[in-house]
Amino acid sequence: MPDIEDTIEVESDLAPEDAASAPETGPQVIHRYVKHLGTGPGVYRMVDLAGEVIYVGKARNLKNRVQNYTRMGGHTNRIAAMIRATATMEFVNTRTEAEALLLEANLIKRFKPRYNVSFRDDKSFPYIVIRRDQEAAQIAKHRGARTVKGDYFGPFASAGAVNRTINTLQRAFLLRTCADSVYDSRTRPCLLFQIKRCAGPCTREIPLDDYSKLVDEATAFLSGKTDAVQRKLNTLMEEAAEALEFERAAKYRNRLWALAHVQAHQGINPKGVEEADVFAIAQQGGQTCIEVFFFRSGQNWGNRAYFPRADKSLSPAEVLGSFISQFYDDKLVPRCVFLSEEVPEQSLISEALSTKLGRKVDVVTPRRGEKRELVDYAHQNAREALGRKLAETTSNARLLAGVAQVFGLERVPRRIEVYDNSHIMGTNAVGGMIVAGPEGFAKNHYRKFNIRTADLTPGDDFGMMREVLTRRFKRLLKEHGLPAGETAASGDTPPEAAVAAAEAGAVAAVDTSSLSPPVEEEYTEEENGDAAAQGGDLGAWPDLLLIDGGAGQLSAAREVLAELGLHGLAIAGIAKGPDRNAGRERFFMPGKPPFSLPLNDPVLYFVQRLRDEAHRFAIGSHRAKRKKAMTENELDGIPGIGPTRKRALLKHFGSAKAVSRAGLSDLRAVDGISAAMAQQIYDWYNDRK
């Protein structure tokens, strides 16, 4: 299928001829576009006065659809509000209505219009890959583009489901999971061989031909041929027992137990469903939950609950139909999609998904039999997940109201940011920021900061906190201006000058009259590759800052905020109590004496959860950085040495240290190392000496 972007015609010069000089919104604005539109399929965008896309829609007949918005009555409150807010419109023509549907889903995920159904899905699904680009295939977890040669199985609902399956498959098929560099440098079997989790192909504990048979068995099992694999293992076990080779028989028995363990933990395993996704929707209390189950190769590979943002006036069928279109925008489409209820334009969705996949995709609503039981099971899970979500949201609302009372906030906080640092004697130092709001932890807003200041004294927590907060709030000032209600010091200084002054160590003087209101937009934090909506429902600026530490950490944080001209942000420090006992924490706030909360206060437990989550995130980031530093090799710093040459050098010499002692003639003897490259490696090591 050709890419959608290559098949569309964009009408870029569609300005109304008689537009008034003053900004206008509403039906009269929309009416001026109608005479310029054709009768073919396409996608339209409605934009407000601030330039924000507020709605994306598709139509079989663009002119007729847009003309409907020019009527003064007969609309729902949602549609009427959307029409009133429309200042301009943008249009894209497509060849077919199916292409328009796919493009509409793409634009909704891109712009996140407030009048569309939208959901956050910041991660791709994990897969299991059996890599075949090495002499001994490797089984591993995989996300992202399929750039590695091998067999892919999935999607799985979570990384945990993949890890559990891989661990069990190791016991069943003894496949290696080690990295290629580890495999190439082994001289004796590792611990996994000793505990019977690997066949040991690295040191030829098993011939490569026999190992290939294990790989084929694992591939067959993951492809759904479970009965055939189990029958074969059962036959081999009986033959070994009859030959009185009880140790070999026990190995086959253990592998059969492992396969049974995999299937037992997959819950329902329908016999008549080979490859399908099951969607079920539940609505209650103005919120929506959509549960998705994944079935591949006749096996249940997990489920995941989504909570899309949708207007209360939309029916479950309308929400479900829009959700499915967006869901498959960046995911592989199965052969069958089962729905809990009929959705509008169901046949069109089937046509669009078939176009995307390149083969027929059935989108159906089962009425009876095993497929209906699957849908009912998913619907039950959706209702239960929504019930848990509503209970958690209600509980969080009460806790946030308690936080506002304890810390003297003017309103219930929407966004709480908690900061912590992690390091070992100043090495591999990392700062972490976690975010919590009305719906709990907002993990797509988390940020990590690699500490860059070179002249910090090892273990200087105050200096690390200064760097983290300076980088964080300089960026917020630059991209969003001052927070609402923030006081300014003087005159006419724009936000850019305030940041520059702070960088020079001066106190910023900012005039709020020169600032535009904060703009909600998406950006990628330089410390974290994850893109996340920084505005969104939580807002860009925090209502409360919590710093892990006592009076000293609080003082360092206040100095940073003062240098940036931020005087109105609520901030508190959390110090561990005597003997670092949980429940005896002391809280420090500007202008107030330190205080503690009663041991049975729910707000205390809530704040402890926030602090512990900040600990977990910061420590996890530090450990990942430390692990990466431990596995780095001297060869990585040599220009022109990539993975292939690095592997060849390590295989030839055994270690980077041995490479550093090698002569030119020895280096030239390595496969793939030319005379010029050998000279470069030799000079690199000797120049360092």
C-alpha positions in Angstrom: 0.0 0.0 0.0 1.4 3.5 -0.8 1.9 5.8 2.1 -1.1 8.0 2.9 1.0 11.2 2.8 1.9 10.4 -0.9 -1.7 10.0 -1.9 -3.3 13.2 -0.6 -3.8 16.6 -2.2 -3.5 19.5 0.3 -5.6 22.6 -0.3 -3.3 25.2 1.2 -4.7 28.4 -0.2 -8.3 28.1 0.9 -8.7 31.5 2.6 -12.2 33.0 2.4 -12.5 35.8 -0.1 -14.6 38.1 2.0 -13.0 37.5 5.4 -13.5 40.5 7.8 -10.5 42.2 9.3 -11.6 41.5 12.9 -11.4 37.9 14.1 -14.6 36.0 13.7 -15.7 32.6 14.8 -18.8 30.4 14.3 -21.1 29.3 11.5 -20.5 32.4 9.4 -16.7 31.6 9.2 -17.4 28.0 8.2 -20.0 29.1 5.6 -17.3 31.0 3.7 -15.3 27.8 3.1 -18.2 25.8 1.7 -18.2 27.2 -1.9 -14.5 26.3 -2.3 -14.9 22.7 -1.4 -15.3 19.7 -3.7 -17.6 16.7 -3.3 -14.9 14.1 -2.9 -13.6 12.4 0.3 -11.2 14.1 2.6 -10.2 15.3 6.1 -11.0 18.7 7.7 -9.5 20.4 10.7 -11.3 23.1 12.8 -8.9 25.6 14.4 -9.7 28.2 17.1 -8.4 31.8 17.5 -5.3 30.6 19.3 -4.3 28.5 16.3 -5.0 25.2 18.2 -6.7 22.3 16.3 -9.9 21.6 18.2 -11.4 19.0 16.0 -10.4 16.6 13.2 -13.0 14.9 11.1 -13.3 12.9 7.8 -16.1 12.9 5.3 -17.1 11.0 2.2 -18.3 14.3 0.8 -16.4 17.2 2.2 -18.8 19.9 1.0 -21.9 18.3 2.4 -20.2 17.5 5.7 -18.9 21.1 6.3 -22.2 22.6 5.2 -23.9 20.8 8.0 -21.9 22.9 10.5 -23.3 26.1 9.0 -26.8 25.4 10.4 -27.7 27.3 13.5 -29.6 24.6 15.3 -30.0 20.9 15.7 -26.5 20.2 17.2 -25.5 18.7 20.4 -23.9 20.9 23.0 -20.5 19.5 22.2 -20.9 20.2 18.4 -22.4 23.7 19.0 -19.5 24.7 21.3 -17.0 23.4 18.7 -18.7 25.4 15.9 -18.7 28.6 18.0 -14.9 28.2 18.7 -13.9 27.7 15.1 -12.0 30.6 13.6 -10.4 28.8 10.5 -10.5 25.5 8.8 -8.0 23.4 6.9 -8.7 20.6 4.4 -7.0 17.6 2.9 -8.4 15.7 -0.1 -7.9 12.0 -0.3 -8.7 9.4 -3.1 -10.9 7.2 -1.0 -12.9 7.4 2.3 -10.7 4.6 3.7 -7.6 6.7 3.2 -9.5 9.6 4.9 -10.2 7.5 7.9 -6.5 6.5 8.3 -5.4 10.1 7.9 -8.0 11.3 10.4 -6.6 8.8 13.0 -3.1 9.9 12.3 -4.0 13.6 12.7 -6.0 13.0 15.9 -3.0 11.3 17.5 -0.8 14.1 16.3 -2.8 17.1 17.4 -4.9 15.6 20.3 -8.0 17.9 19.6 -10.1 18.5 22.7 -13.4 17.7 20.9 -12.2 14.3 19.5 -11.9 11.0 21.3 -8.2 10.6 22.1 -6.0 8.4 24.2 -2.4 8.3 25.3 -0.4 5.4 24.1 3.2 6.4 24.5 4.8 2.9 24.1 4.9 0.3 21.4 4.0 -3.2 22.3 6.8 -5.6 23.1 7.5 -8.7 21.0 9.6 -11.8 21.3 12.2 -12.1 18.6 14.3 -15.2 17.8 17.3 -13.6 16.1 18.8 -15.6 13.2 21.7 -13.3 12.3 24.2 -15.3 14.4 25.4 -18.9 14.2 23.4 -19.7 17.4 20.0 -18.0 17.4 19.1 -15.8 20.4 15.7 -15.2 22.0 15.1 -11.7 23.2 12.5 -9.0 23.9 12.0 -6.4 21.1 10.3 -3.1 20.7 10.2 -0.7 17.7 11.1 -1.3 14.1 12.0 -4.8 12.9 15.5 -4.1 11.8 17.0 -7.4 13.1 16.7 -10.5 10.9 14.6 -13.2 12.7 11.2 -14.5 13.7 8.9 -12.1 15.6 6.0 -13.1 17.9 3.5 -10.8 19.5 2.3 -8.3 20.4 2.4 -9.0 24.1 0.4 -6.8 26.4 3.3 -5.9 28.7 7.0 -6.3 29.1 6.3 -8.4 32.2 4.4 -10.9 30.1 7.3 -11.1 27.6 9.9 -11.6 30.4 7.8 -14.4 32.0 7.3 -16.1 28.7 11.0 -15.9 27.8 12.1 -17.2 31.2 9.8 -20.2 30.8 10.8 -20.8 27.2 14.5 -20.9 28.4 13.6 -23.9 30.6 11.6 -25.5 27.8 14.0 -25.0 24.8 17.3 -24.0 26.4 17.8 -21.0 24.0 20.5 -18.4 24.7 19.5 -14.9 25.8 23.1 -13.4 26.2 24.3 -10.5 24.1 26.4 -11.2 21.0 29.5 -9.7 22.7 29.1 -12.1 25.6 28.5 -15.1 23.3 31.6 -14.4 21.3 33.9 -14.0 24.3 32.9 -17.0 26.3 35.5 -19.6 27.0 33.4 -21.7 29.4 29.7 -22.2 30.0 27.9 -19.5 32.1 25.6 -20.0 35.1 22.5 -20.3 32.9 24.0 -23.6 31.5 24.6 -24.8 35.0 21.0 -24.2 36.1 19.7 -25.8 32.9 18.4 -22.5 31.3 20.7 -22.6 28.3 22.1 -25.4 26.1 25.5 -23.8 26.0 26.1 -23.3 22.2 28.8 -20.6 22.9 31.3 -23.3 24.1 29.8 -26.1 21.9 28.2 -27.9 24.9 25.6 -28.8 22.3 26.4 -29.1 18.6 25.0 -26.3 16.5 22.9 -28.6 14.4 21.1 -29.9 17.6 20.8 -26.3 18.8 19.1 -25.4 15.6 16.5 -28.1 16.2 15.8 -26.5 19.6 15.3 -23.2 17.9 12.9 -24.8 15.4 10.9 -26.3 18.2 10.6 -23.0 20.0 9.5 -21.3 16.8 6.9 -24.0 16.2 5.6 -23.6 19.7 5.3 -19.8 19.5 3.6 -20.2 16.1 0.8 -22.1 17.7 1.9 -25.7 17.0 1.9 -26.5 20.7 0.3 -30.0 20.4 2.9 -31.2 17.9 5.8 -30.0 20.0 4.4 -31.6 23.2 3.7 -34.9 21.4 7.3 -34.9 20.1 8.8 -34.3 23.5 6.5 -36.9 25.1 7.7 -39.5 22.5 11.3 -38.6 23.1 10.8 -38.9 26.9 9.2 -42.4 26.5 12.0 -43.6 24.2 14.7 -42.4 26.7 12.9 -44.1 29.6 12.6 -47.4 27.6 16.3 -47.2 26.9 16.9 -46.7 30.6 18.4 -43.3 30.0 16.5 -41.8 32.9 18.6 -38.6 33.1 17.8 -37.7 29.5 14.1 -38.7 30.1 14.0 -36.3 33.0 15.3 -33.5 30.8 12.4 -34.0 28.4 9.9 -34.3 31.3 11.2 -30.9 32.7 10.7 -29.3 29.3 7.2 -30.6 29.1 6.4 -29.2 32.6 7.8 -25.8 31.4 5.5 -25.8 28.3 2.5 -26.7 30.5 3.5 -23.7 32.8 3.4 -21.3 29.8 -0.1 -22.4 28.8 -1.4 -22.5 32.3 -0.5 -18.8 32.8 -2.2 -17.7 29.6 -5.7 -17.9 31.0 -8.2 -18.6 28.3 -6.8 -20.2 25.1 -9.6 -20.4 22.5 -9.3 -23.2 20.0 -11.1 -21.5 17.1 -9.3 -18.2 17.3 -5.8 -18.2 15.7 -5.1 -14.4 15.3 -7.4 -11.7 16.7 -7.7 -8.6 18.9 -10.7 -8.4 21.1 -12.1 -4.9 22.1 -14.7 -4.3 24.8 -15.9 -1.0 26.1 -17.5 0.0 29.5 -18.7 3.5 30.5 -19.6 4.8 34.0 -19.5 8.1 35.8 -18.5 10.0 32.7 -15.4 7.9 32.1 -14.6 5.2 29.6 -12.5 2.0 29.7 -11.6 -0.1 26.6 -10.1 -3.5 27.3 -8.0 -5.1 24.6 -7.0 -8.8 24.5 -4.4 -10.1 22.1 -4.6 -13.6 20.7 -1.8 -14.9 18.4 -1.0 -18.4 17.2 -4.1 -19.6 19.2 -2.6 -18.3 22.5 -3.6 -15.5 24.8 -0.7 -13.1 25.0 -2.2 -10.7 27.5 -4.5 -7.7 27.8 -4.4 -4.0 28.5 -6.9 -1.4 29.7 -7.1 2.0 28.1 -9.0 5.1 29.4 -9.6 7.4 26.4 -10.7 11.0 26.8 -14.1 11.4 25.3 -17.1 13.8 25.7 -19.9 12.5 27.9 -22.4 12.9 25.1 -20.7 10.3 22.9 -22.2 6.8 22.8 -20.0 3.8 23.6 -20.2 2.7 19.9 -18.9 6.1 18.8 -16.0 6.1 21.2 -15.1 2.5 20.4 -15.1 3.2 16.6 -12.9 6.3 16.9 -10.6 4.4 19.3 -10.0 1.5 17.0 -9.1 3.8 14.1 -6.4 5.5 16.2 -5.2 2.3 17.9 -3.9 0.7 14.7 -2.3 3.9 13.4 1.2 2.6 14.5 0.5 -1.1 15.2 0.3 -4.3 13.3 -3.2 -5.3 12.4 -4.4 -8.9 13.0 -6.6 -10.9 10.7 -9.6 -10.5 12.9 -10.9 -7.7 15.2 -13.8 -8.6 17.6 -15.9 -5.8 19.1 -18.3 -5.8 22.0 -20.8 -3.9 20.0 -21.5 -2.6 16.5 -19.7 0.7 15.7 -20.6 3.4 13.1 -19.0 2.7 9.7 -17.8 -0.7 10.8 -17.4 -1.9 7.2 -15.3 1.2 6.4 -13.0 0.5 9.3 -12.6 -3.0 8.0 -11.7 -1.7 4.5 -9.2 0.8 6.0 -7.5 -1.8 8.1 -7.4 -4.2 5.1 -5.8 -1.4 3.0 -3.2 -0.9 5.8 -2.4 -4.6 6.2 -2.5 -5.5 2.6 -4.9 -8.4 3.2 -8.5 -8.8 4.3 -9.2 -7.9 7.9 -12.6 -8.9 9.4 -14.1 -6.4 11.9 -17.0 -8.2 13.5 -19.3 -8.2 16.5 -19.8 -11.9 17.5 -23.3 -12.9 18.6 -22.8 -16.4 19.9 -20.3 -19.2 20.5 -16.7 -19.1 21.6 -16.0 -15.7 20.0 -18.9 -14.1 21.9 -17.5 -15.6 25.1 -14.2 -13.9 24.5 -15.9 -10.6 24.0 -18.0 -11.1 27.2 -14.8 -11.9 29.1 -13.1 -8.8 27.8 -16.2 -6.7 28.7 -16.2 -8.1 32.3 -12.5 -7.1 32.5 -13.3 -3.6 31.2 -16.1 -3.1 33.8 -13.7 -4.2 36.6 -10.9 -2.0 35.4 -13.2 1.0 35.2 -14.5 0.4 38.7 -10.9 0.3 40.0 -10.1 3.5 38.1 -13.2 5.4 39.5 -12.4 4.3 43.0 -8.7 5.4 42.6 -9.8 8.7 41.1 -12.2 9.4 44.0 -9.6 8.5 46.6 -7.0 10.7 44.9 -9.4 13.6 44.8 -9.8 13.3 48.6 -6.1 13.0 49.2 -5.3 16.0 46.9 -7.8 18.1 48.9 -6.0 17.0 52.1 -2.6 18.0 50.5 -4.0 21.5 49.8 -5.1 21.8 53.4 -1.8 20.6 54.9 0.5 22.7 52.7 -1.8 25.8 52.7 -2.5 25.8 48.9 -5.1 28.1 47.5 -6.7 25.3 45.4 -6.6 21.6 45.1 -3.4 20.8 43.2 -3.6 19.3 39.7 0.1 18.8 39.3 2.6 17.8 42.0 6.3 17.4 41.1 8.7 15.5 43.4 12.5 15.7 43.0 15.2 13.4 44.2 18.9 12.7 43.4 20.7 9.4 43.3 24.5 8.7 43.1 27.3 6.8 44.8 29.9 9.2 46.1 29.0 11.6 43.3 29.6 9.1 40.5 26.9 8.4 37.8 24.8 11.1 39.4 21.2 11.4 38.2 18.3 13.7 39.2 14.7 12.4 39.0 11.4 14.2 38.7 8.1 12.4 39.1 4.6 13.9 38.6 1.3 13.1 40.2 -2.2 14.4 39.6 -5.8 13.6 40.0 -5.4 10.2 38.2 -2.3 9.1 40.2 1.2 9.0 38.8 1.6 10.5 35.4 4.6 8.4 34.2 4.8 10.0 30.7 5.6 13.3 32.5 8.6 11.8 34.4 12.0 13.3 33.7 15.5 12.3 34.5 18.5 14.7 34.5 22.0 13.5 34.0 24.1 15.7 36.3 26.6 17.6 34.0 28.3 20.1 36.3 32.0 19.0 36.3 33.2 21.0 39.3 30.7 19.7 41.8 32.2 18.2 45.0 31.4 14.5 45.0 28.3 13.9 47.0 27.1 17.6 46.8 23.4 17.0 46.9 22.6 20.7 47.2 24.6 21.5 44.0 22.9 18.6 42.2 19.5 19.8 43.2 20.4 23.4 42.0 21.4 22.0 38.6 18.2 19.9 38.2 15.8 22.7 39.2 17.7 25.3 37.1 17.5 23.3 34.0 13.9 22.3 34.6 12.5 25.8 35.3 14.6 27.6 32.7 13.0 25.4 30.1 9.5 26.0 31.5 10.1 29.8 31.5 11.4 29.6 27.9 8.5 27.6 26.5 5.6 28.6 28.6 6.3 32.0 30.2 5.5 32.7 33.8 2.8 30.6 35.6 -0.6 32.1 36.1 -0.7 34.3 39.2 3.1 34.7 39.4 4.3 38.1 40.5 6.9 40.0 38.4 9.6 42.2 39.7 9.6 45.1 37.2 9.5 46.6 33.7 9.7 45.2 30.3 12.0 42.2 30.4 10.8 39.3 28.2 11.1 35.6 29.4 14.2 35.1 27.2 15.9 37.9 29.0 14.9 36.5 32.3 16.5 33.2 31.5 19.7 34.9 30.2 19.9 36.9 33.4 19.5 33.8 35.5 22.3 32.1 33.5 24.5 35.1 34.4 23.6 34.7 38.1 21.3 37.7 38.3 17.8 37.9 39.6 15.3 38.0 36.6 13.0 40.9 36.4 10.0 40.0 34.3 6.9 41.9 33.3 3.8 39.7 33.1 2.1 42.0 30.7 4.6 41.1 28.0 4.0 37.4 28.4 1.5 35.3 26.4 -0.4 32.7 28.4 1.2 29.2 28.6 0.8 27.3 25.4 0.0 23.6 25.6 2.3 21.7 23.3 4.3 18.6 22.9 8.1 18.5 23.3 10.9 16.1 24.0 12.9 16.7 27.2 16.6 16.7 26.4 17.2 14.4 29.3 14.6 11.9 28.2 13.7 10.5 24.8 10.0 10.1 25.6 7.7 12.7 24.1 4.9 13.7 26.4 2.3 16.4 26.4 3.7 18.9 28.8 0.5 20.8 28.9 -2.4 18.5 28.8 -4.8 18.0 31.7 -2.1 18.5 34.3 -0.9 21.9 33.1 2.7 22.9 32.5 3.5 24.4 35.8 3.4 22.5 39.1 1.0 23.6 41.9 3.3 22.1 44.5 7.0 21.2 44.5 8.2 18.5 47.0 11.9 18.2 47.5 13.4 15.1 49.1 15.5 16.6 51.9 15.3 19.0 54.8 16.0 22.7 55.4 19.3 22.7 53.3 17.7 21.2 50.2 14.7 23.5 50.6 17.0 26.5 50.8 18.9 25.5 47.6 15.7 25.0 45.7 14.4 28.4 46.9 17.6 30.1 45.7 17.1 28.6 42.2 13.5 29.8 42.0 14.5 33.3 43.2 17.2 33.6 40.6 14.6 32.7 37.9 12.1 35.3 39.3 9.7 32.6 40.5 8.4 33.7 43.9 4.9 32.3 44.0 5.4 28.5 43.6 4.4 26.4 46.6 7.4 24.4 47.8 8.1 22.0 50.7 11.0 19.8 51.8 10.5 16.2 53.2 13.1 15.2 55.7 13.3 11.6 57.1 12.5 11.5 60.8 14.8 10.3 63.6 16.5 7.0 62.7 15.0 7.5 59.2 11.8 5.9 60.3 8.8 6.1 57.9 5.9 8.0 59.6 8.1 10.4 61.5 8.9 12.7 58.5 9.4 16.4 59.1 8.1 18.9 56.6 9.8 22.2 55.9 8.1 25.2 54.2 9.1 28.8 53.7 7.9 31.0 56.6 6.6 28.1 58.7 8.1 26.1 61.5 8.9 22.5 60.7 5.9 20.2 61.3 4.9 16.5 61.3 1.7 14.8 60.5 -0.1 12.2 62.7 0.9 8.6 62.0 -2.5 7.6 60.8 -3.1 10.6 58.5 -3.9 9.5 55.0 -2.1 12.6 53.6 1.1 11.3 55.2 0.8 7.9 53.5 0.1 9.7 50.2 3.2 11.9 50.5 5.3 8.9 51.5 4.1 7.2 48.3 5.1 10.2 46.3 8.6 10.3 47.9 9.1 6.6 47.5 8.2 6.8 43.9 10.7 9.6 43.4 13.3 7.3 45.2 12.5 4.4 42.9 12.7 6.4 39.7 15.9 8.2 40.6 17.6 5.0 41.9 16.5 3.1 38.8 17.9 5.8 36.5 21.2 5.8 38.5 21.5 2.0 38.3 20.8 2.0 34.6 23.5 4.7 34.0 26.0 2.8 36.3 25.3 -0.5 34.5 25.9 1.2 31.1 29.2 2.7 32.4 30.3 -0.7 33.7 29.7 -2.4 30.3 31.4 0.3 28.2 34.6 -0.7 26.5 37.7 1.2 25.6 37.2 0.2 22.0 34.0 2.2 21.9 36.1 5.4 21.9 38.2 4.6 18.8 36.9 6.4 15.7 35.9 3.9 13.0 35.4 1.0 15.4 31.8 -0.2 15.2 30.1 -3.4 16.5 31.6 -5.7 13.8 35.2 -4.6 14.2 34.9 -4.5 18.0 33.6 -8.1 18.0 36.4 -9.2 15.7 39.1 -7.6 17.9 37.6 -9.1 21.1 37.3 -12.5 19.6 40.9 -12.4 18.4 42.6 -10.9 21.5 40.1 -11.8 24.2 40.0 -8.3 25.9 40.4 -4.6 25.2 43.5 -4.6 27.4 45.1 -7.2 25.2 44.2 -5.0 22.1 46.0 -2.1 23.8 49.2 -4.1 24.1 49.1 -5.5 20.5 51.6 -4.6 17.9 50.8 -3.4 14.3 51.4 -6.8 12.8 49.1 -8.4 15.3 46.3 -5.9 14.6 46.6 -6.4 10.9 46.1 -10.1 11.4 42.6 -9.6 12.6 39.8 -10.3 10.1 38.2 -7.1 8.9 41.0 -4.8 10.2 42.9 -3.1 7.3 46.5 -1.8 7.6 45.1 1.8 7.9 42.7 0.8 10.6 45.4 -1.1 12.4 47.6 2.0 12.4 44.7 4.1 13.7 44.1 1.7 16.6 47.8 1.5 17.4 48.2 5.3 17.3 45.0 5.8 19.4 46.4 3.7 22.3 49.9 5.0 22.1 48.8 8.6 21.9 46.9 8.1 25.2 50.0 6.6 26.8 
